Amino acid sequence: MEFQRRYGRRKKSNPKRGIVLVLLLFLVIILWLYADSILEQIFN
């Protein structure tokens, strides 16, 4: 019962955290991809 209760609580909190992590990873990937062009523009 205790395990099920803890697992249920984690289920409720996981989706929000998962969405936030996905958005952060998406932003990091975008910044990483655009970093090359941004650096080229600065140095050129």
Backbone bond lengths (Angstrom), bond angles and torsions (degrees), N, CA, C in turn:
res aa  C-N    CA-C-N  psi(-1)  N-CA   C-N-CA  omega(-1)  CA-C   N-CA-C  phi
1 M - - - 1.469 - - 1.517 110.37 -
2 E 1.336 115.68 -44.17 1.473 118.64 -179.24 1.526 110.74 -61.40
3 F 1.341 115.91 -43.30 1.462 120.14 -179.77 1.528 110.30 -62.39
4 Q 1.336 116.53 -42.85 1.462 120.05 -179.99 1.523 110.51 -63.21
5 R 1.332 117.40 -41.26 1.465 120.21 179.73 1.520 110.27 -63.71
6 R 1.313 117.03 -46.44 1.470 120.32 179.23 1.530 110.26 -62.25
7 Y 1.324 116.63 -43.82 1.459 120.91 -179.55 1.523 109.84 -63.03
8 G 1.339 117.50 -39.70 1.467 121.14 178.41 1.518 110.86 -63.06
9 R 1.321 116.64 -42.25 1.472 119.90 179.06 1.528 110.03 -64.04
10 R 1.323 116.42 -42.15 1.466 119.52 179.13 1.528 110.53 -63.66
11 K 1.315 117.27 -38.28 1.467 120.37 179.01 1.526 110.84 -59.20
12 K 1.327 117.23 -40.55 1.459 120.80 -178.03 1.527 111.27 -68.06
13 S 1.336 117.50 -35.53 1.462 120.72 -175.21 1.529 112.25 -89.84
14 N 1.333 117.50 -21.70 1.467 120.02 -175.89 1.531 114.01 -64.92
15 P 1.342 120.46 -46.07 1.473 120.08 -177.00 1.518 112.47 -54.53
16 K 1.324 118.70 -45.68 1.467 120.37 -179.59 1.521 110.53 -62.47
17 R 1.326 116.59 -46.90 1.464 120.02 179.46 1.516 110.31 -62.58
18 G 1.331 116.93 -40.66 1.463 120.54 -179.84 1.511 111.26 -61.49
19 I 1.343 116.78 -43.38 1.470 120.46 179.55 1.521 110.03 -62.56
20 V 1.335 116.42 -43.88 1.470 120.17 -179.62 1.519 109.84 -62.23
21 L 1.340 117.39 -44.45 1.464 120.42 179.96 1.521 111.15 -63.07
22 V 1.331 117.14 -40.76 1.471 120.71 179.09 1.515 110.09 -63.36
23 L 1.334 117.18 -42.65 1.468 120.23 179.66 1.525 110.11 -64.54
24 L 1.324 117.52 -41.76 1.461 120.56 179.34 1.525 110.31 -63.44
25 L 1.328 116.91 -44.67 1.466 119.96 178.82 1.523 110.56 -62.72
26 F 1.341 116.70 -40.04 1.464 120.74 179.21 1.524 110.09 -61.81
27 L 1.350 116.93 -44.64 1.472 120.65 179.51 1.528 110.20 -64.14
28 V 1.332 116.62 -41.42 1.471 119.68 179.97 1.520 110.39 -62.56
29 I 1.336 116.82 -42.94 1.471 120.19 179.91 1.527 110.09 -63.06
30 I 1.333 117.12 -43.11 1.471 120.55 179.10 1.525 109.95 -61.09
31 L 1.329 115.87 -48.31 1.473 119.45 -179.84 1.524 109.98 -61.27
32 W 1.352 117.87 -40.06 1.462 121.19 -179.47 1.524 110.32 -64.44
33 L 1.340 117.16 -41.95 1.465 120.37 -179.08 1.530 110.74 -67.87
34 Y 1.347 116.85 -40.45 1.462 120.18 -177.87 1.522 112.14 -82.51
35 A 1.337 117.76 -12.17 1.469 120.79 -178.40 1.530 110.30 -59.86
36 D 1.328 117.27 -41.54 1.459 120.76 -178.98 1.525 111.08 -60.81
37 S 1.333 117.50 -49.28 1.465 120.58 -178.77 1.524 110.68 -66.12
38 I 1.330 116.72 -38.88 1.473 119.72 179.99 1.524 109.83 -64.41
39 L 1.335 117.75 -44.24 1.469 120.77 179.76 1.530 109.87 -65.04
40 E 1.319 117.04 -40.03 1.470 119.96 178.56 1.528 110.62 -61.19
41 Q 1.331 116.81 -43.83 1.463 120.41 179.28 1.525 111.05 -63.22
42 I 1.327 116.93 -38.91 1.474 120.18 -178.62 1.533 110.03 -67.66
43 F 1.342 116.78 -48.72 1.455 119.82 -176.02 1.532 112.26 -76.06
44 N 1.327 116.93 -26.80 1.462 119.02 178.93 1.517 109.13 -88.35
